[in-house]
Amino acid sequence: MSIRIQNWGRSLDFTASQVLYPTTEEEVLRILSNATYNHKTVRTIGSGHSWTGLIATPDMLVSLDHWQGIISVDAQKNWVEVKSGTKLLKLGNDLWNLGLAMENLGDIDVQSIAGALNTGTHGTGKHFGTLATQIISITIALPTGELVEVSETNNRDLFKAAQISLGALGIITRYKLKVVKAFKLEYTSKLGKVRDAIDNFDKYNNEYRNYEFYWFPYTEEVQLKLVSETIKPIQDGGFMRDFDDIVIENMGYKLLSEWSRTHPKFYKPFSKFSARGVPKGTWRNYSNKIFATKRWVRFKEMEYNVPRPRFEECIQEIMDTIHRRDFRVHMPLEIRYVKSDDIMISPANGRDAVYMAVHQYLGMDYEEYFKTIESIFWKYEGRPHFGKMNTMTKDQFLQVHPNWQKFSNIQRECDPKGIMLNDYLKSIL
Ligand SMILES: Cc1cc2nc3c(=O)[nH]c(=O)nc-3n(C[C@H](O)[C@H](O)[C@H](O)COP(=O)(O)OP(=O)(O)OC[C@H]3O[C@@H](n4cnc5c(N)ncnc54)[C@H](O)[C@@H]3O)c2cc1C
């Protein structure tokens, strides 16, 4: 039976002829061999939280939702082996029960671990790379019919390609991940000035484990998010924190955004108003509770990183351009720091990177806004987040990613019949 699929950000709307929920690795291999035999395209879906065309297929869509949980653990050596469909929320809770945690995370926990790793999902902090840097080994079902385990010491090229692989090499079934002992974080959110947030970018990154800021267009204001490790007791704000989170940050923001969508003239006051409404306070809790936020207001998002030394110039040009072009936008820009890595097509490959994300409320025009900001990113050697909206072509990927051709070659070796490639992937690989 055909099934209509839409992603979270409503940038994809397609019909797959079959959605399959394997419960064993043998079933995963059978799906791949069926697809090869019948010349069908197979794509794997995590939680559908990417905006780019990665999961679209007219044929077989594979969900690992029935393949979740921790398989084995060594709490002394700090690793776990986990099923690839495990959602980050479940993984965080299961690790916590074992006295363990992931060292860093992004700002939501609804993705599957494979979905998050495959697009280079990241958090913030100068000592932390993308989440894929936490991988020790990967087990992958290849379209050629093998189930292989790869690591730094075992088939290194395939390992480096599979760490961030856009789901293009095969279906990943297991990850062995580096973890750390469970730890608490102290999180302070406050209103600050954009000049301070930029000029003292290194200072904040040195002082805090995880530093990020949101800049509100048409204002001088930012929300500063400052996070440090702590051994102090939990202080989660109880009911009032939940009330703030659900009612003010999500329901209130949704109302304001709807108002902005239907009242074209008010985007500037709304941006100012949003800045004034940022949560102010300090909270302490276990790391997985602090990293994850609720996102009930839907939006379109584009995110690029630029090399650390080019950050100040790039953000200044973006801010000046938004003001000069007077784009109708009330949603903030998010700025984060990610440490360099050696993953084959990681956006942070070979360079410490500053990620900058622009957002537009669903239903409001984003094309001209994103196109203009994207061309600024390109001037500063920008590389896009693979899960977020971008218009990069194969030639452009070849220019900014030194290993793009090598990755494409490995893709062809793993998948000689091209069953993992949909139209989007064919266009960029
Ligand atoms: C509200 C919101 C907040 C976000 N916050 C952040 C953030 O803080 N930091 C950040 O970096 N990103 C963030 N993102 C982006 C998000 O983390 C990525 O787009 C991520 O890939 C989504 O995970 P998913 O499970 O939904 O995967 P999907 O979008 O469903 O799939 C992503 C890719 O993974 C592949 N895949 C999934 N499972 C497998 C498997 N078993 N084997 C092989 N390939 C597989 C898919 O084929 C696809 O190529 C956010 C997105 C949203 C909507």
The ligand as a MOL file (V3000), in Angstrom:
LIG
                    3D

  0  0  0     0  0            999 V3000
M  V30 BEGIN CTAB
M  V30 COUNTS 53 58 0 0 0
M  V30 BEGIN ATOM
M  V30 1 C 13.5130 21.1130 15.2640 0
M  V30 2 C 14.8440 20.6080 14.7750 0
M  V30 3 C 15.9800 20.8410 15.5460 0
M  V30 4 C 17.2350 20.4000 15.1100 0
M  V30 5 N 18.3350 20.6410 15.8690 0
M  V30 6 C 19.5620 20.3060 15.4090 0
M  V30 7 C 20.7460 20.5840 16.1600 0
M  V30 8 O 20.6940 21.0830 17.2800 0
M  V30 9 N 21.9460 20.2870 15.5970 0
M  V30 10 C 22.0520 19.7580 14.3420 0
M  V30 11 O 23.1660 19.5520 13.8680 0
M  V30 12 N 20.9530 19.4200 13.6410 0
M  V30 13 C 19.7310 19.6830 14.1430 0
M  V30 14 N 18.6090 19.3530 13.4150 0
M  V30 15 C 18.7880 18.5620 12.1860 0
M  V30 16 C 18.6610 17.0740 12.4810 0
M  V30 17 O 19.4550 16.6830 13.5870 0
M  V30 18 C 19.1470 16.2640 11.2880 0
M  V30 19 O 18.4720 16.6670 10.1370 0
M  V30 20 C 18.9920 14.7610 11.5000 0
M  V30 21 O 19.5470 14.0960 10.4040 0
M  V30 22 C 17.5530 14.3320 11.6760 0
M  V30 23 O 17.5160 13.0150 12.1850 0
M  V30 24 P 16.3400 12.0340 11.7900 0
M  V30 25 O 16.4000 10.8730 12.7190 0
M  V30 26 O 15.0730 12.7530 11.6770 0
M  V30 27 O 16.8550 11.5190 10.3680 0
M  V30 28 P 16.1630 11.6840 8.9360 0
M  V30 29 O 16.0280 13.1240 8.6370 0
M  V30 30 O 14.9620 10.8390 8.8480 0
M  V30 31 O 17.3330 11.0500 8.0260 0
M  V30 32 C 18.5790 11.6930 7.9450 0
M  V30 33 C 19.5410 10.8250 7.1250 0
M  V30 34 O 19.8830 9.6670 7.8750 0
M  V30 35 C 19.7280 8.5210 7.0340 0
M  V30 36 N 19.4660 7.3580 7.8890 0
M  V30 37 C 18.5610 7.2370 8.8830 0
M  V30 38 N 18.6540 6.0040 9.4310 0
M  V30 39 C 19.6310 5.3480 8.7760 0
M  V30 40 C 20.2120 4.0510 8.8730 0
M  V30 41 N 19.7930 3.1720 9.7890 0
M  V30 42 N 21.1960 3.7150 8.0170 0
M  V30 43 C 21.6340 4.5780 7.0840 0
M  V30 44 N 21.1290 5.8390 6.9410 0
M  V30 45 C 20.1460 6.1960 7.7850 0
M  V30 46 C 18.6030 8.9020 6.1080 0
M  V30 47 O 18.5730 8.0790 4.9680 0
M  V30 48 C 18.9680 10.3360 5.8110 0
M  V30 49 O 19.9570 10.3790 4.8190 0
M  V30 50 C 17.3460 19.7330 13.8450 0
M  V30 51 C 16.2040 19.4800 13.0830 0
M  V30 52 C 14.9550 19.9110 13.5360 0
M  V30 53 C 13.7390 19.6510 12.6970 0
M  V30 END ATOM
M  V30 BEGIN BOND
M  V30 1 1 1 2
M  V30 2 1 2 3
M  V30 3 2 2 52
M  V30 4 2 3 4
M  V30 5 1 4 5
M  V30 6 1 4 50
M  V30 7 2 5 6
M  V30 8 1 6 7
M  V30 9 1 6 13
M  V30 10 2 7 8
M  V30 11 1 7 9
M  V30 12 1 9 10
M  V30 13 2 10 11
M  V30 14 1 10 12
M  V30 15 2 12 13
M  V30 16 1 13 14
M  V30 17 1 14 15
M  V30 18 1 14 50
M  V30 19 1 15 16
M  V30 20 1 16 17
M  V30 21 1 16 18
M  V30 22 1 18 19
M  V30 23 1 18 20
M  V30 24 1 20 21
M  V30 25 1 20 22
M  V30 26 1 22 23
M  V30 27 1 23 24
M  V30 28 2 24 25
M  V30 29 1 24 26
M  V30 30 1 24 27
M  V30 31 1 27 28
M  V30 32 2 28 29
M  V30 33 1 28 30
M  V30 34 1 28 31
M  V30 35 1 31 32
M  V30 36 1 32 33
M  V30 37 1 33 34
M  V30 38 1 33 48
M  V30 39 1 34 35
M  V30 40 1 35 36
M  V30 41 1 35 46
M  V30 42 1 36 37
M  V30 43 1 36 45
M  V30 44 2 37 38
M  V30 45 1 38 39
M  V30 46 1 39 40
M  V30 47 2 39 45
M  V30 48 1 40 41
M  V30 49 2 40 42
M  V30 50 1 42 43
M  V30 51 2 43 44
M  V30 52 1 44 45
M  V30 53 1 46 47
M  V30 54 1 46 48
M  V30 55 1 48 49
M  V30 56 2 50 51
M  V30 57 1 51 52
M  V30 58 1 52 53
M  V30 END BOND
M  V30 END CTAB
M  END
